[in-house]
């Protein structure tokens, strides 16, 4: 799938929503290098982060939840 076709596929499926930048980035990454792995650094816990783009998600392969590491860093900093 070419980049222009990817943008069309994202904008014309489902509810005709505008494509989001992470959608397009993940589509292009996987089109140009199918073996690539994308990891989202996420603090918000946004639903759909690792759901495939064709199913309405953002399309990341893995999610790195930063809330727990941030908690441990803060805890270690505050221990006298």
Order of alpha helices (4+ residues) and beta strands (2+ residues): alpha-alpha-beta-beta-alpha
